[in-house]
Amino acid sequence: MAIRPLVLLDLPHIYRFRSEAIGLDTTRILTRGNPLDTARLLAHMNPARHIYGAIANGERDPVLGGIAHSQADTFAKMQYLAPSSNLTHPELPALIENLSAQAGAWGAFHVLAEVDEVSDAFPPLRKSGFSVYAWQRMWNVSDAIRAERSAGELETWMRTQSAHLPAALSLYYQIVPPLLQPIESPPQTSLGWMNNDGPKCYVNITHGARGIVLTPLIHPEANRVGAKLAALIGNLPDRRNHPIYICVRSYQAWLEPVLADLGAKSGPRQAVMVKHLARLVKEGLPASAVPKGVSVQPSRVSRVEGKK
């Protein structure tokens, strides 16, 4: 078995597999495109960035994989596996372990991967210690705002500032299940929007050259949710005709009928998987503690129907 980091000499393999990569970070793919394009791969050669790619078996029947980590996060994200035609390769689980070990060297506590539930990448991820902690769909809402445009004229959104952070965090602690909070990113003021209808609707936004992804935290008691989302989508600054997607996780599955009524197009259901590298323990802070100024109230839990 030979597993080593990707180097410039591997560019022929990268070029050959550029159309066969299985993306495992859906938001990054929708906003930035193919994880194996030339510009993206050159970033692997920069040691100052937490981006790492590896290859198994070198010239003989190779398989590739990549992982990335933001230094502000406690988790890393699997980026891709390739080629899609060889995901039964016997060394693929070992390659995934190698990528996960690099995440641990960066100080990450978890590794995340998002994969279509029928993908051939699912079995090797499970074999490498990944387990499903949620499901998600990406809904294309680019052309789904016309019916609610007039109804949403009275809805206004504002960029979140530091004063909005307690309300956004309160929504986060009410909506995201406690077992998932060490894995899910909490709201960040510089990346979010808050609706004027009290602290019940927060949306995180991710921009890229290929598209825009919205990740909502919306309380089930919020009113006129369709109109609110239509108003936000229809007035996003710097859209530049980019496609817009909304990520709906299984713990907010009640939003899916709202998006369907808007005419949004549903993507395939994906398993959101996690591999735990270490247990995070904060000295002097109970596991159930909530940041000062954040209120936690019980919220309704919607029933998630299983796959038919």
PLY file of the C-alpha trace (Angstrom):
ply
format ascii 1.0
element vertex 308
property float x
property float y
property float z
element edge 307
property int vertex1
property int vertex2
end_header
0.00 0.00 0.00
1.36 3.46 -0.95
-0.50 6.56 0.26
1.23 9.91 -0.07
0.37 13.61 -0.46
-0.48 14.94 -3.90
2.42 16.70 -5.64
2.84 18.55 -8.92
3.84 15.31 -10.64
0.31 14.04 -10.00
-1.29 16.71 -12.21
-1.87 14.16 -15.04
-3.99 12.05 -12.65
-5.84 15.13 -11.44
-6.55 16.25 -15.00
-7.71 12.76 -15.99
-10.11 12.50 -13.04
-11.40 16.10 -13.08
-14.80 15.02 -14.40
-15.02 11.97 -12.12
-14.71 13.58 -8.70
-17.37 12.84 -6.09
-17.82 16.08 -4.15
-18.33 15.70 -0.39
-18.81 19.37 0.55
-21.99 20.36 -1.28
-21.96 24.03 -0.33
-18.41 24.44 -1.62
-19.26 22.69 -4.89
-22.38 24.79 -5.50
-20.54 28.03 -4.75
-17.06 27.31 -6.15
-17.40 24.49 -8.66
-15.39 21.36 -9.43
-12.99 20.48 -6.58
-10.47 19.14 -9.09
-10.14 22.18 -11.34
-6.60 23.50 -11.77
-6.96 26.66 -9.67
-8.43 24.76 -6.73
-5.75 22.06 -6.84
-2.86 24.52 -6.79
-4.05 25.50 -3.30
-3.04 22.01 -2.14
0.58 22.98 -2.75
0.39 25.93 -0.33
1.52 24.70 3.12
0.12 27.83 4.78
-3.45 26.74 3.99
-5.24 23.83 5.63
-5.97 22.02 2.36
-4.60 18.53 1.79
-4.88 15.95 -0.97
-3.55 12.41 -1.08
-3.22 9.59 -3.58
-3.24 5.83 -3.02
-1.28 3.34 -5.13
0.43 6.05 -7.21
0.73 5.04 -10.86
-1.01 1.71 -10.31
-4.79 2.10 -10.30
-4.77 5.38 -8.32
-7.53 6.90 -6.20
-7.46 10.48 -4.91
-9.03 12.32 -2.02
-8.99 15.80 -0.50
-9.84 17.50 2.79
-9.94 21.13 3.99
-10.12 22.90 7.34
-10.91 26.46 8.33
-8.76 27.46 11.28
-11.82 28.99 12.98
-13.69 25.64 13.00
-13.40 22.59 15.23
-14.10 20.31 12.25
-12.61 19.58 8.84
-14.57 18.76 5.69
-13.89 16.02 3.18
-13.77 17.67 -0.25
-13.76 14.88 -2.82
-12.95 11.30 -3.74
-11.98 10.29 -7.27
-12.50 8.63 -9.64
-16.19 7.87 -9.25
-15.71 4.73 -11.36
-13.33 3.18 -8.80
-14.93 3.78 -5.39
-14.65 0.06 -4.59
-10.84 0.36 -4.62
-9.48 -1.73 -1.70
-7.23 1.12 -0.53
-9.96 3.77 -0.45
-10.78 3.33 3.28
-7.06 3.67 4.09
-6.91 6.83 1.96
-9.85 8.28 3.91
-8.06 7.41 7.16
-4.99 9.24 5.89
-7.04 12.35 5.15
-8.69 12.16 8.58
-5.30 11.87 10.27
-4.25 15.13 8.59
-7.40 16.79 9.98
-6.37 15.65 13.43
-2.91 17.13 12.91
-4.58 20.47 12.15
-6.41 20.28 15.49
-9.85 19.31 14.16
-12.10 17.22 16.44
-14.42 15.93 13.70
-14.43 15.29 9.96
-17.63 15.91 7.98
-18.73 14.51 4.62
-21.94 15.01 2.63
-22.83 12.29 0.17
-25.90 11.20 -1.81
-27.43 8.28 0.02
-27.22 6.07 -3.10
-23.60 7.02 -3.89
-20.86 4.39 -4.10
-18.85 6.64 -1.75
-21.20 5.81 1.13
-19.81 2.29 1.93
-16.10 3.26 2.12
-16.96 6.25 4.32
-18.89 3.98 6.70
-16.01 1.50 6.69
-13.66 4.35 7.64
-15.64 5.25 10.76
-18.13 7.82 9.43
-21.71 7.68 10.67
-24.85 9.55 9.59
-25.90 12.32 11.96
-28.44 14.15 9.73
-29.92 14.27 6.25
-30.15 17.26 3.96
-31.44 18.47 0.62
-30.29 21.41 -1.45
-33.27 23.28 -2.89
-32.74 25.44 -5.98
-34.77 28.59 -5.35
-33.34 30.67 -8.20
-36.69 30.89 -10.00
-38.97 30.23 -7.04
-39.78 33.75 -5.88
-42.26 35.10 -8.40
-45.44 33.80 -6.73
-44.51 35.29 -3.37
-42.81 38.48 -4.54
-45.78 40.75 -3.80
-46.54 38.99 -0.50
-42.94 39.49 0.58
-42.85 43.24 -0.03
-43.66 43.90 3.63
-40.88 41.59 4.85
-37.50 43.16 5.49
-34.15 41.62 6.34
-31.04 43.22 7.79
-27.41 42.13 7.90
-26.62 40.77 11.32
-24.43 42.82 13.59
-22.97 42.09 16.99
-26.23 43.19 18.64
-28.11 40.43 16.77
-25.76 37.63 17.80
-27.58 36.66 21.05
-30.86 36.26 19.16
-29.20 34.23 16.40
-27.49 32.01 18.96
-30.79 31.55 20.79
-32.34 30.23 17.57
-29.33 27.97 17.06
-29.68 26.42 20.52
-33.44 25.96 20.10
-33.34 24.41 16.63
-30.09 22.43 16.32
-30.30 19.27 18.47
-27.84 19.32 21.40
-25.96 16.26 20.15
-25.24 18.07 16.87
-24.16 21.41 18.32
-20.46 20.42 18.65
-20.53 19.64 14.91
-22.78 22.33 13.42
-21.30 25.81 13.07
-23.00 28.47 15.23
-24.16 31.74 13.61
-21.58 34.35 12.63
-22.63 37.98 12.50
-20.62 38.85 9.40
-22.29 36.12 7.31
-25.95 36.34 8.28
-29.28 38.05 7.79
-32.01 38.56 10.39
-35.70 39.14 9.63
-37.53 42.08 11.15
-40.23 39.81 12.62
-38.49 39.31 15.96
-35.71 36.78 16.63
-37.32 33.89 14.77
-35.63 33.91 11.35
-31.87 33.89 10.76
-30.16 32.88 7.51
-26.46 32.28 6.95
-25.19 33.04 3.45
-22.25 31.61 1.52
-21.19 33.39 -1.70
-19.00 31.98 -4.44
-18.15 32.44 -8.09
-20.63 29.71 -9.09
-23.58 30.26 -6.76
-25.05 31.24 -3.40
-26.13 28.90 -0.59
-28.47 29.95 2.21
-28.58 27.99 5.47
-31.64 28.97 7.52
-32.46 28.79 11.20
-36.20 29.45 11.32
-38.39 28.84 14.34
-41.51 26.72 13.63
-43.65 29.49 15.17
-42.56 32.03 12.56
-45.35 33.38 10.32
-45.38 33.88 6.53
-42.17 31.92 6.09
-42.62 31.63 2.32
-43.01 35.39 1.97
-40.02 36.00 4.21
-37.75 33.73 2.17
-39.05 35.19 -1.11
-38.25 38.70 0.12
-34.71 37.70 1.08
-34.03 35.82 -2.15
-35.46 38.58 -4.31
-33.36 41.29 -2.71
-29.98 39.64 -2.12
-27.17 42.05 -2.97
-24.37 41.02 -5.35
-26.38 38.13 -6.74
-25.14 38.67 -10.33
-27.62 36.11 -11.69
-25.94 33.33 -9.73
-28.13 30.35 -8.82
-29.40 30.35 -5.22
-29.82 27.26 -3.08
-31.30 26.68 0.37
-29.85 23.89 2.51
-32.51 22.12 4.57
-31.29 19.71 7.24
-33.53 16.94 8.61
-34.13 18.77 11.89
-35.87 21.53 9.87
-37.69 19.23 7.45
-40.92 21.23 7.91
-39.39 23.88 5.61
-39.50 21.54 2.60
-43.26 21.94 1.91
-42.80 25.72 2.18
-40.09 25.62 -0.49
-42.13 23.27 -2.65
-45.05 25.74 -2.53
-42.66 28.44 -3.75
-41.81 26.29 -6.77
-38.28 25.43 -5.61
-36.56 22.40 -7.14
-35.43 19.72 -4.74
-32.02 18.10 -5.02
-31.28 14.49 -4.01
-31.34 13.54 -0.34
-27.85 13.45 1.12
-26.41 11.82 4.20
-24.46 14.25 6.38
-21.76 12.10 7.97
-19.27 12.65 10.77
-16.13 10.92 11.97
-15.14 11.81 15.52
-11.40 12.29 16.01
-11.42 13.45 19.64
-13.77 14.50 22.41
-13.89 18.22 23.14
-13.97 18.99 26.87
-13.91 22.59 28.08
-12.59 23.07 31.59
-15.08 24.50 34.04
-17.93 24.63 31.48
-20.79 22.12 31.84
-21.89 20.45 28.62
-25.36 21.94 28.97
-24.14 25.52 29.42
-25.40 28.22 27.08
-23.54 31.48 26.39
-24.55 34.44 28.54
-27.43 36.45 27.11
-28.83 33.53 25.07
-32.25 32.19 26.00
-33.24 28.62 25.23
-36.88 27.77 24.83
-38.45 24.47 23.79
-39.47 24.35 20.16
-41.76 22.08 18.23
-40.13 19.05 16.65
-41.41 18.17 13.23
-41.75 14.56 12.19
-39.28 13.54 9.49
-40.73 10.95 7.17
-38.45 8.16 6.16
-37.56 7.35 2.62
-40.36 5.68 0.72
0 1
1 2
2 3
3 4
4 5
5 6
6 7
7 8
8 9
9 10
10 11
11 12
12 13
13 14
14 15
15 16
16 17
17 18
18 19
19 20
20 21
21 22
22 23
23 24
24 25
25 26
26 27
27 28
28 29
29 30
30 31
31 32
32 33
33 34
34 35
35 36
36 37
37 38
38 39
39 40
40 41
41 42
42 43
43 44
44 45
45 46
46 47
47 48
48 49
49 50
50 51
51 52
52 53
53 54
54 55
55 56
56 57
57 58
58 59
59 60
60 61
61 62
62 63
63 64
64 65
65 66
66 67
67 68
68 69
69 70
70 71
71 72
72 73
73 74
74 75
75 76
76 77
77 78
78 79
79 80
80 81
81 82
82 83
83 84
84 85
85 86
86 87
87 88
88 89
89 90
90 91
91 92
92 93
93 94
94 95
95 96
96 97
97 98
98 99
99 100
100 101
101 102
102 103
103 104
104 105
105 106
106 107
107 108
108 109
109 110
110 111
111 112
112 113
113 114
114 115
115 116
116 117
117 118
118 119
119 120
120 121
121 122
122 123
123 124
124 125
125 126
126 127
127 128
128 129
129 130
130 131
131 132
132 133
133 134
134 135
135 136
136 137
137 138
138 139
139 140
140 141
141 142
142 143
143 144
144 145
145 146
146 147
147 148
148 149
149 150
150 151
151 152
152 153
153 154
154 155
155 156
156 157
157 158
158 159
159 160
160 161
161 162
162 163
163 164
164 165
165 166
166 167
167 168
168 169
169 170
170 171
171 172
172 173
173 174
174 175
175 176
176 177
177 178
178 179
179 180
180 181
181 182
182 183
183 184
184 185
185 186
186 187
187 188
188 189
189 190
190 191
191 192
192 193
193 194
194 195
195 196
196 197
197 198
198 199
199 200
200 201
201 202
202 203
203 204
204 205
205 206
206 207
207 208
208 209
209 210
210 211
211 212
212 213
213 214
214 215
215 216
216 217
217 218
218 219
219 220
220 221
221 222
222 223
223 224
224 225
225 226
226 227
227 228
228 229
229 230
230 231
231 232
232 233
233 234
234 235
235 236
236 237
237 238
238 239
239 240
240 241
241 242
242 243
243 244
244 245
245 246
246 247
247 248
248 249
249 250
250 251
251 252
252 253
253 254
254 255
255 256
256 257
257 258
258 259
259 260
260 261
261 262
262 263
263 264
264 265
265 266
266 267
267 268
268 269
269 270
270 271
271 272
272 273
273 274
274 275
275 276
276 277
277 278
278 279
279 280
280 281
281 282
282 283
283 284
284 285
285 286
286 287
287 288
288 289
289 290
290 291
291 292
292 293
293 294
294 295
295 296
296 297
297 298
298 299
299 300
300 301
301 302
302 303
303 304
304 305
305 306
306 307
